[in-house]
Structures are given as C-alpha cells and as structure tokens.
C-alpha cells in the first residue's frame, strides 16, 4: 500500500507549524476544515479505547475574551478562530466501561459474552485497581494524545495552533461549567491563522539533532 501522503509534504507541514503567539483575529477557519479537525479529535486513540475526554470548542468572542485573564493574559485564546479546550474525566465507573462495551457491540457486532474478559480487565485497572486512585492524571495523559493528533492534522491543513498549559484550570472549569459534569480542563489549543506580524513565525526551530534524540536498536 502506498503512503497516503508524501513524506516530504509531511515534513514540510511539520517545519511550517509553530506555537503561534499571535493570531489574526479577522480570519476564521472554514466550516469544512474545522469539521475535519473535529473528526480528527474523535478518531484519536486512547488507552483501552475509553476516550476519557470531552472536546469543547469555544467560538463566542465574549466568552473567549473573558478567558484571557485566566490564561495569564495570553491573547491567543481570544484572537484565535476556534479555542479548543480538552477536558478530562475526573472519575470512571463501571457504567463508563459498559458504555464502551455497548459501543463495541453496536460498531463491531461483538456481543457482551465476547467482551466480558476485556470489560473485567478495564474495571480491575481503572475502576477498582491502583490506577483508579488517579483517574484524572491518567485521563489527562490521554488528552495529550488528542492534542498531538489535532496539531499534526491542523498543520497538514494549513491551520495554525498553539498548545497552552499557561492557564488557571479551576477558573476554566467554572467558566465552562465542567466541575458539575465530572470534567476538568486538561490543556488548551487555540487554532486559526497566524498574524502576518507574528515575529515567531519565521524563526528557525531549535531542535536537538536526531542523532542525539533517536536511537536505533536492531
């Protein structure tokens, strides 16, 4: 099977992208492109396939502006086209595992008796096992898989992004009504188009050489 994308095109997109410091507030991501990016989020892999997240898309300007003070004053959250807030689950119960088993049955046609062993393994790990003591931490790590997936897809579509941990999670949770739904803000990713005067766009990337970062073990 041939590669669905030329390797050179992939690397060019990765070289083109950067953590955008200044977005052009006048430009908006077209609906068809954003729809594809949302599907990229949905298609993100997760441990056990549990998908312990929710993706909130903030486009209302008034709300985005209100989040700037909770983002260390960083204007990216207000000037971007779409503000992606990735929230993680704080707890998981057997009903959450059963939801996944039902989805497997409906999608793959595998009845409950075929997935019982898998169900029990998940329950014994993230519901009643040691990992259950820090479900939020486990789920937050899963959210970073979605973040990376989203950013790579955005770069391939010519969309700028800026991953952000510089914000006040509790303030975001309150503003977005997450706490009462058992969710917590994990990471942000404003998306849109770089401002033509963003000086960081043209700076060469500072990366250690592959010879120091990649080790082949035959």
N, C-alpha and C positions, 0 to 999 in steps of 0.2 A: 504494500500500500504506500503510495507516495505521500509525502508530507503535505498537510493541508495549507501550510504557509511556508514560504521560502525562508530558510534560516537567516538570510541576510536582512529580510524585511523585519523579522522578529527582533534581531539585534538593533536594527535602526530605530525601531519603536522604543526599545529599552534605553537607548542612548538619548533619544529625543525627550523622554519623560524626565521630570524632576519634581521635587516637592515644591509646588507652586506657592510662592509667597504673596503674589498679588494677582488677583483675578480681575477680568474685565467685567464689571457689573452690568454692562449693556448687552452682553451676549448670553444667549440661552441655549442649552442643549436641545436639539430637536427631539420630538417625542419618540420617533422610531429608534433613535440611537439610545435614548435613556431606557426604553423598553428592553432593548437587547442587554443593556448593562444590568437591569433588574433580573433578567433571566440568568445572567452570569452569577449573580449572588445566589439565586435559588439553586443553581447547579453545583454550587461549592460542595466539595466532600467534607464530611465530618466524622469524628470518631463514632463507631457503631452506626453511623447514619442517623444519629439522634437529632442533629440540627438544633442545638440548644441556643437559638438566637432569634432575633427579630430585626428586620431592617427598616428603619424609619427614614423617610425621605421628606425633608423639610424644604419647601419652596416659598412659603408665605414670608414676604420680606419683613413684615413687622416682627414675626417670631424670630427670624434669623438675626435681626438687629438686637433683639432682647438677649440673645445668647452670647453676644460679643463680650460683655463684662464677665461672663462665666467661662470665657476662653482666653483669659489673660490678655484681653484687649486685641486679640488677633482678628483682623478684618476678613480673613479668608471665609469665615463661617457666614458672613453677611454678604460679601461681594460675589461669592460663587453662584453658579446657576442652581445647583442642587446640593444640599447639605445631607450627606449620608451619615446617619447615626446608627452604629451597630450596637445593639443591646444584647446582653447575655441573660440566660436564665439563672436565677439565684438558687433554686431548688429543683429537684426532679423526683417524681414519684412513680409508682408502678403504672399509674394511668398514662403517664407520658410514654412509657415503654410500650404499653398496649396500643397507643395511638400509632406508633411506628409499625408495630406488628400488623395492625389493620391496613396501613398504607401498603405494606409489603404484599398482603393478601390481595388487595384491590389492584395493585400495579403488576405484580408478577404471578398472581394466581397460586401462591403458596399458602395452603391452609394453616391454621393455628398449630395443628399437630406436627407440622414440618418445621415450624419456627420456635417451638417451645424451648428447645435447648438454647437457642440463641437468646430468646427472651430472658431465660433464667440467668444466663451469663451476664447480661447487661444489668439486670436487677442486682445481682450479687456484687457488681462492681460499683456502679454509680448511684444506686438507690440505697443499698444496705451495707456495702463494703467500705473500705478505707477511703475511697475516692469521694464517697458521699459526704465526708466531713468538709470538703472544699469544692462543692459543685460549681460555685461561682468562679473560682480560679480555673477549674478545668474548662468550663464553658467559655471563659474569656480567651483562653488559648485557642479554642476553636474559632473564635471571632477573627483572629488574626489570619487564619487560613482564608476566610472570606475576604478580608481586607486585601491580601496579596492578589487573590484571584481577580477582584474588582479592579485594582490598579493596573494589572497587566492587560486586562481586557480593554480598559479605558485607553491605555496608551496605543493599543492596536487600532482603536477607532479615532485616534486624534483628540482625545479628551484629556484635559489636564486634571490632576488630582493633588491633594496634599494630606497625607496621613497625619493625624494630630492626637497626641496624648496630653497636650497642654490645655486642660480644661478642668472644671470642677464637677466631678461625676454626680454628686448629690444634687447640685443645682440643676444639672441637665435632667436628672431623674424627676425632679419636681416640676420643671417646666414642661416636660413631655408626658407627665402622668405615668411614669414607669413603675414606681415602687409598688403601687397597689395592684399591679399586674404581675408581680413577681419577677420583674426585669430590672437590670441595671446597665447604665451606659458603659460600654467597654472601650470603644475607640471611635473617632470621628474621621470622615474623609470628605471634605468639600470637593466638588467636581465642577468643572466649567471650562473656561478658556483663559489662558494666561493674558495678562495685561501687556500691551506692547512695550511698556516701560519697566517691566519687571527685570531688574538687572541680573537676577539669578538665573534667568533662562539661558543665557549664553555662557555661563561659567562652565569650564570643563569639570567633569565628575572626578571626585577624589576617591579612588578605589585602590586598595592594595592589589598587587599583581596576582593573577590566577595561580602562578607558581607558588605563592605563599598561602593561598586560600583553598586550593583544590589538591587533594592527594589521591592518586590512583592506587588502589590495592588489587593486584591481579591474583 
